[in-house]
Amino acid sequence: MITRFLVAAAVVGAMAAPAAAQASCFDLWYERNLIYAENGYCFRTDLARRTFAGYECWTRNPSLSGYEQGRVDAIRAEERRRGCNVN
């Protein structure tokens, strides 16, 4: 059972890499900021305010789950690696 879990985790991880490689800088920016929007972040830039206008904003310091924080960190690392500067 543990072996099946490890194989499944390896397959999922391998599938995520090509998808991230194909994502544009805007896609990465959007995914990262969507996590913040879903957690009530109040954006400061016009682009983010317009893009996430349908979300309630109540904080500048949202509490992210461990998974969400890990995803944000991974996206930021990819944005830095590529030299992305969407907003």
C-alpha positions in Angstrom: 0.0 0.0 0.0 2.8 2.4 0.8 4.5 1.6 -2.4 1.3 2.4 -4.4 1.1 5.7 -2.6 4.7 6.6 -3.4 4.2 5.6 -7.0 1.0 7.7 -7.2 2.7 10.7 -5.6 5.6 10.4 -8.1 3.2 10.3 -11.0 1.2 13.4 -9.8 4.5 15.3 -9.2 5.7 14.4 -12.7 2.4 15.6 -14.2 2.6 19.0 -12.4 6.1 19.9 -13.8 5.1 20.1 -17.5 2.0 22.1 -16.6 4.0 24.6 -14.7 6.5 24.8 -17.5 3.8 25.7 -19.9 2.2 28.3 -17.7 2.8 31.9 -18.7 4.1 34.5 -16.2 0.5 35.9 -16.1 -0.8 32.4 -15.4 1.6 32.1 -12.5 0.7 35.5 -11.2 -3.0 34.7 -11.4 -2.7 31.4 -9.6 -0.6 32.9 -6.8 -3.0 35.8 -6.3 -6.1 33.6 -6.6 -4.9 31.9 -3.4 -4.7 35.2 -1.7 -8.0 36.4 -3.1 -9.7 33.2 -1.8 -8.4 34.1 1.6 -9.6 37.6 1.8 -6.5 39.6 0.8 -7.1 43.2 0.0 -5.0 44.0 -3.1 -3.2 47.3 -3.7 -2.6 47.3 -7.4 -5.2 48.2 -10.0 -4.6 45.0 -12.0 -5.2 42.8 -9.0 -8.2 44.8 -7.8 -9.8 44.5 -11.3 -8.9 40.8 -11.7 -10.2 39.8 -8.3 -13.0 42.3 -7.9 -15.5 39.5 -7.3 -13.8 38.4 -4.1 -14.4 39.8 -0.6 -11.4 41.6 0.9 -10.9 41.8 4.6 -7.2 41.6 5.4 -3.7 42.5 4.2 -2.3 39.5 6.1 -4.3 36.4 5.2 -3.9 33.1 7.0 -2.9 30.4 4.4 -3.0 26.7 4.9 0.3 24.8 4.7 -0.6 23.6 1.2 -1.5 27.1 0.1 1.7 28.6 1.5 3.8 25.9 -0.1 2.1 26.5 -3.5 2.6 30.3 -3.2 6.3 29.7 -2.4 6.7 27.3 -5.4 5.0 29.8 -7.7 7.2 32.7 -6.5 10.3 30.6 -7.0 9.2 29.8 -10.6 8.4 33.5 -11.2 11.9 34.5 -9.9 13.5 31.8 -12.0 11.8 33.1 -15.2 12.2 36.8 -14.3 8.5 37.3 -14.4 7.2 40.8 -13.5 3.4 40.9 -14.2 2.4 43.5 -11.7 
